[in-house]
Amino acid sequence: MDCEQFWRYSLIRRQTITAQVINYILDLIRKGQVKPGERLPTEKQLTEELAVSRTCVREAIKSLESLQLISVRPKIGAVVLEPSPVALINAEYLSTSAFMQQADSLIEFRKVLELGLVALAAEKSTETDWAAMREVLAEQEAALRMDRSTPHGDLLFHEAIGKANIRFHKAVAEATRNPLAIMVLQAISEPLIEVSRRTNEMPGVPEAGLRQHWAIYRAVRENNPEKARHAMRAHLQAAERNAHILQTAGQAAATLPASGATAVAEKSSEGSA
């Protein structure tokens, strides 16, 4: 197994384990074993009970907190919130199997939606819109300078880069002056953030994403709809390729012996995060 294959197997296994932790916690909530207002098992308890790494538990907790299913409170721990139907639907998307099945549909929908939005933005955008986009691009550049050498730093990086990614696309939507476009993009923001989180773990993807966003910005700034569509199409095609890489790696990783693959993923997630 070469270095690239090793990385892919390790990444997918870690994400699979994280998804299993998410599903375990969701089951506790669905079955009423942990009710709104009550605390989840501690990180140590989950790590020991599920025989997984601290990194996987922390990533699962962070994902569920971002969906507002739980709230992590200092000196108290993770407390279950009253779940909304939308939050539960978005949480289902976090499972690895659902991600693999729905990533293609999401990107297909984005092609229909965002190619039209970016062309409209190129026609209607103003200096205020361009300034908003530049602000987000500066956030992406700042995120890429963050220290990712520790688990906490890595977590902060992915949170920052994920939010910056969706904020850029929202800025494009807002430049269209179309409230329905903004509403639709907001509706798919959580799946977009999740796709971003997973693919941005791949080497070079965050840097490439920033370059692609700059190309989109320049085309919009030039009020060139066709150039803007071309830049957005290239960006979405790259996202599609990255999702397929993860999908292929996931299928290959599934053929590995469970104990050995899990050990590799656990070791990799603790050492690289």
N, C-alpha and C positions, 0 to 999 in steps of 0.2 A: 504494500500500500504506500503510495507516494504522499508527500506532505499535503497536497491539495485534497486528496481523498480522505486523509486522516482528519483534516480540518472539517470537511463536510460532514463526515460521520459524527464527529464530536459535537459539532454545532446542532445537528438535527437531533441527536440523542438528548442533549441538554434541553432543547426546546420541547421534545417529547415528554421528558420527565417533568418539566415545568408545567406542561399542559395537564399531566396526570395529577399534579398537586392542585391545580386550579379546579379540575373536575371533582376531586375529593372534597374540597372546601365548598364548592357549589352544591354537592350532594348534602352536606351538613346543613346548608341553608334551606335547600328545597324540602328536605325531610323534617325540618323544624327542630333538628337536634341542637342547633344553635340559632336562637331567635333574635330578631332585631333588638338591639340594646345590650345583647350579651357578648362576651369576649370569645374569640376563636381560641383554639389551642395555641400555646406559645410556639415561637420559632423552634425552640429546642424540642418541644413535644412532637411537632410535625416532622422535624428532621429524623427523630428516633423512630416514630411510629411508621413512617413511610419509607425509611431507609434511603433517604435522598440527601443531597448536599444542602448546606445553608444557602448557597447561591440560588438554587432552584426554588427553594421556599421563599426567599426574598423577592425573586422575580415574579413569582405567582402572587404574592401579597401586593406588590407594587401594581401589577396589572389589574387586580380586583379593586384596588383603591382608586385607580384612574377611572374606573367605570362607576364609581360611587356606590359599590356594593358593600364596602367596608370602610372604616375610618381608623387610621393608625394614630393613636393618641399617646403622648409621652407618659411614661410610667404606668400606663394602663394596658397598652397593646392594641391588637386589632379588634375593633368592635363592629358587629354586623349592623348595617343600616337597613331601613325599610326598602326592599328592592322594588324598582319600577319595572314594568314589562320590557321597556326598551333596554334597560341595563342588563336584564337577564338574557335578552336576545343577543346583545353585543358580547356578553360573556361566553355564550355558546360558540361564538366565532373564534375564541381563543384556543379551542382545542386544535391539536395538530391536524387531525383528520379533516375537520371543517375548514381549516385554513387551506389545506391542499385542494379541497374540492371547490372552494369559493374564490380563491385568488384569481383564477382565470375570469370568472364572471365579474368580479370587481373591476379588473383592468379593462375588460370589454366595455363595461358601463362607463368607465372613466374616459375611454376613447370617444364614445358618443357624446358625453357631457363636456369634457374639458377642451377638446379640439374646437368646439363651437364657442366656448366661453373665452378662450384665449384670443380668438380672432375678433370677437366683440370687444374684448378689453383693449386690443390694439387700436380699434376704431374710436372708443369712447374715453380712454384713460386720460388723466390730467397729471400735472406736476405733483399734486397731492397723492395720487395713486402710485406714481413712480417713487416718491419718497417713502411710502409705506413698504413697497417691495424692497427698496435698498436697505431699510431698517431690518427687515427679516433676513436678508442676505448677510448683513453684518452679524446677526445672531448666529447664523450657521457657521460663519467664519470663526466666531468666538468659541462655539462649541467644539470645532475641530482642533482648537488649541488647548482644550481641557486635558488634564492629566487622567489617563484611563488605566493607570498601573495598579490601582486597587479596586476591589469589588465595589466599594462605594462610589469611587470616581467613575467607573465604567457605567454604573447605574445612572448617575447624574448625566453623563454624556448622552446615553441613549434617550433619556427623558428630554434633554435639551434639544437634541437633533430631531427627535420625533415631533416635538411641538413646533419647531421652526419649519419643518417640512410642510406640515398641514397649514401653518400660518401663511406660508408663501402662496399656496394654492387658494387659500381663502382670499388673499389680497388680490389675486387675479380675478376671482369671482366678483369681489366687491367693485373692481374697476369696470365691470359691465353695467353697473347701475341697475341690475335686475334682481329684485328681492327673492324671486323664486330660485334663481341660480344659487344664491348665497344659502338659502334654506336647504336645498338638495345637497350641496357640498357639506354643510354642517351635519346632515343626517348620516353621511357615510364617513364622518371624520374618525370615529373610533376604529373601524376596520382599517382605514388608511394609516392611522398611527401604528396599529399592530403590524401591518405589512412593513412599514418603515422600520419598526423596531427589529424585526427579524432579518430583513435584508441588509440593514446597516451594520449587522455583525459581520458581513462578508467583507474581506479586505478590499479597500479601494472604493467601495460603494458610496460612503458618505462624501468623499472628495468628488467623485464623479457626479453625484447628485447636485452638489453646489455648482459645478461648472455648467450643468444643464439648466439649472435655475437662472444663472447669469445669462445664458443664451436666450432663454424665454424673456427675461427682463429687457434685454437689449432690443429684441424684436418688438415688444410691446411699446417700449420707449420711442422707437422709430415710427410708431403708428403704421406698422407693416403687417396686416392680418395674415397674409400668406406665409411670410417668414415666421410669424408667431406660431402658426399651425405646424409648420415644419419642425420648429424647436420643441414644441410640446409633444409632437408625435415621436420624436427621437427619445425624449424623456420617458414617455410611457412604454415605448418598445424596450428600453433598458430595464424598466421596472418589471416588464413581462419576462425578459430573459432571466433576471435575478430570481423571480418567483419560480421559474421552471428549474433553475439550478437547485433551489431548495427542495422542490418536489422530487427531482431525480435523486438527490442525495438522500431524501427521506425514504424513498422506495428501496434504495440500495442498503441504507442503514438498517432497515427492517429485516434484512436477510442475515444480519450478523447475529451470532449467539447472544442471547439477552444478557447473560451475566457479564461476559467480556465486554460487550458494547457499552453497557451501563457503567462499568468500571472505568472505561476510557473516557466517557462523557463526564463522569463525576470528577475524575482527575483533571481533565481539561478545564472544566468550568471553574474549579477552585484555583487552578494555576494561572488562567488567562484572564479571568474577570477582574 
